[in-house]
Amino acid sequence: QVQLVESGGGLVQAGGSLRLSCAASGSIASFNGMGWYRQAPGKQRELVAALDRGGSTTYADSVKGRFTISRDNAKDTVYLQMNSLKPDDTGVYYCNAFLGIGSTRWGQGTQVTVSS
C-alpha cells in the first residue's frame, strides 16, 4: 500500500517562499503521475501542479511562474517550490499519486498560511 507523507508547510509572509515535500513509500518512477492539490477554507480542493511519468508538468493558472513541481526518483520524493506567495495561496496542501485508472493515493495534508 503506497503511503504519502507531506512536509514543509508553515506560516510565511506574502512574497516569501516555501518548499513542500512529499515522500512516497513506493517507487514514484512507477507511478503514472503525481500532483499537489490545495483546499482553502470553504472551497473545493483544486489542482495546483501535476507531473506525469514522462516529466510533463501542468499548473493552475493562478500559480504559473511562481510554483515549480519536481521530483527526485532516487528519494521517491516530489517537491513543490512555492515563490512569491500570496495570501490566496493559503490552504491545506495535499500530495496525490495517480497509480492507474481508479487508483489514487492521498497524503494527510500540510497547512500553508500566507500572511499579508
C-alpha positions as CSV (number, residue, x, y, z in Angstrom):
1,Q,0.0,0.0,0.0
2,V,1.5,3.3,-1.1
3,Q,1.7,6.0,1.5
4,L,2.4,9.6,1.1
5,V,3.8,12.0,3.7
6,E,3.9,15.7,3.2
7,S,6.1,18.2,5.0
8,G,7.3,21.7,4.7
9,G,4.2,23.7,5.3
10,G,4.1,26.7,7.7
11,L,3.4,30.3,8.1
12,V,5.1,32.8,5.8
13,Q,4.7,36.4,4.9
14,A,3.4,37.5,1.5
15,G,6.2,37.4,-1.0
16,G,8.0,34.7,0.8
17,S,8.8,31.1,-0.3
18,L,8.2,27.6,0.9
19,R,9.2,24.2,-0.4
20,L,6.8,21.3,0.2
21,S,8.0,17.7,0.1
22,C,6.0,14.5,-0.5
23,A,7.8,11.3,0.4
24,A,6.3,8.1,-1.0
25,S,6.6,4.6,0.4
26,G,6.8,3.2,-3.1
27,S,8.8,3.9,-6.3
28,I,7.5,7.1,-7.7
29,A,9.1,6.3,-11.0
30,S,6.4,3.6,-11.4
31,F,3.6,6.0,-10.8
32,N,1.6,7.3,-13.7
33,G,1.8,10.8,-12.2
34,M,1.9,12.9,-9.0
35,G,0.4,16.2,-8.1
36,W,-0.2,18.8,-5.5
37,Y,-3.7,20.0,-4.6
38,R,-4.8,22.5,-2.2
39,Q,-8.0,23.3,-0.3
40,A,-8.8,26.7,1.1
41,P,-11.4,27.1,3.9
42,G,-14.9,26.9,2.4
43,K,-13.6,26.0,-1.0
44,Q,-13.2,22.8,-3.0
45,R,-9.9,21.0,-3.4
46,E,-8.2,22.2,-6.5
47,L,-5.2,21.1,-8.6
48,V,-2.1,23.2,-8.1
49,A,0.5,21.3,-10.1
50,A,1.0,17.9,-11.6
51,L,3.9,15.9,-13.0
52,D,3.4,12.9,-15.2
53,R,5.7,9.9,-15.7
54,G,7.2,11.4,-18.7
55,G,8.1,14.6,-16.9
56,S,5.4,16.8,-18.4
57,T,4.0,19.4,-16.0
58,T,0.7,21.1,-15.5
59,Y,0.0,24.2,-13.4
60,A,-3.1,26.1,-12.3
61,D,-3.2,29.5,-13.9
62,S,-3.0,31.1,-10.5
63,V,0.4,29.7,-9.7
64,K,2.1,29.7,-13.1
65,G,5.5,31.4,-13.0
66,R,5.6,31.2,-9.2
67,F,5.4,27.4,-8.3
68,T,7.5,24.6,-9.6
69,I,6.8,20.9,-9.2
70,S,9.8,18.5,-9.4
71,R,10.8,15.0,-8.3
72,D,13.7,13.0,-7.1
73,N,13.2,9.4,-8.1
74,A,16.2,8.3,-6.1
75,K,14.5,9.6,-2.9
76,D,10.9,8.8,-4.0
77,T,10.0,12.4,-3.3
78,V,8.1,15.0,-5.1
79,Y,8.6,18.7,-4.3
80,L,6.6,21.9,-4.7
81,Q,8.7,25.0,-4.7
82,M,6.4,28.0,-4.0
83,N,7.8,31.5,-4.5
84,S,6.2,34.9,-4.4
85,L,3.5,33.6,-2.1
86,K,0.2,35.4,-1.8
87,P,-2.5,35.3,0.9
88,D,-4.7,33.5,-1.7
89,D,-2.3,30.6,-1.6
90,T,-3.3,29.8,1.9
91,G,-4.8,26.3,2.4
92,V,-4.1,22.7,3.1
93,Y,-1.8,21.2,0.5
94,Y,-2.2,17.6,-0.4
95,C,0.1,15.3,-2.3
96,N,-1.6,12.9,-4.7
97,A,-0.2,9.9,-6.5
98,F,-2.0,8.6,-9.6
99,L,-1.2,4.9,-9.8
100,G,-3.6,4.0,-12.6
101,I,-7.3,4.1,-13.5
102,G,-9.3,4.1,-10.4
103,S,-6.3,4.0,-8.1
104,T,-5.0,7.1,-6.4
105,R,-3.4,7.9,-3.0
106,W,-3.5,11.0,-0.9
107,G,-1.3,12.3,1.8
108,Q,-2.6,13.7,5.1
109,G,-2.0,17.3,4.0
110,T,0.2,20.1,5.2
111,Q,-1.0,23.6,6.2
112,V,0.3,26.6,4.3
113,T,-0.6,30.1,5.7
114,V,0.5,33.3,3.9
115,S,0.0,36.4,5.9
116,S,-0.5,39.8,4.3
